Amino acid sequence: MKKFINWFLNPPVTGPSIILIIRLMTGSVFFWEGILKFVYVNQGVGRFTKLGFAFPEITAHIIAVGEIIGGLLLILGLFTRIVAFYFIIQMTVAILITKITLYLGTSPLPAPPAPPKSGIWAVLHEIRSDFAHIATCLFLLVGGAGWRSLDYIISASKKVASKKIRNSNINYSLGTMSNQMP
């Protein structure tokens, strides 16, 4: 478990700088979708009410705030693995809640504007955005934020601090040893 937590909290940060584009795309979409949940009732509280959530207003606001903050964190490349994991869970739950009823033709949400309106093809068409989000978050979960990120800056500063501590311990032990020599 300790190894997993260490893996989770210490993502690789030496990936190519092109990772920045994936972070910007994924983070931006989550950021503006979070804002939309506050601005348009049908995207936030209204949607959660139609889906039958027990506390739709609270749920919509929590999800919206998570998307806004998480989106900004992805853009900055800070806590990338944690945020990516959170969004993978969120998108998986969203798919399970909204797309199964679409498949069955019993969705409380408006039907897609063009055929197919239910069944597997409707689900595959409507899931494209969710699928893209999960795929990019999986990429960031495994690959980390890259070197153009706050995760990289934090990692680099930890290494510098660790090196300074090691060097000061070596200097201390060398100084102690030289004081004991005849």
Salt bridges, closest charged atoms under 4 A:
GLU67 OE1 - LYS37 NZ 3.00
ASP130 OD2 - LYS99 NZ 3.22
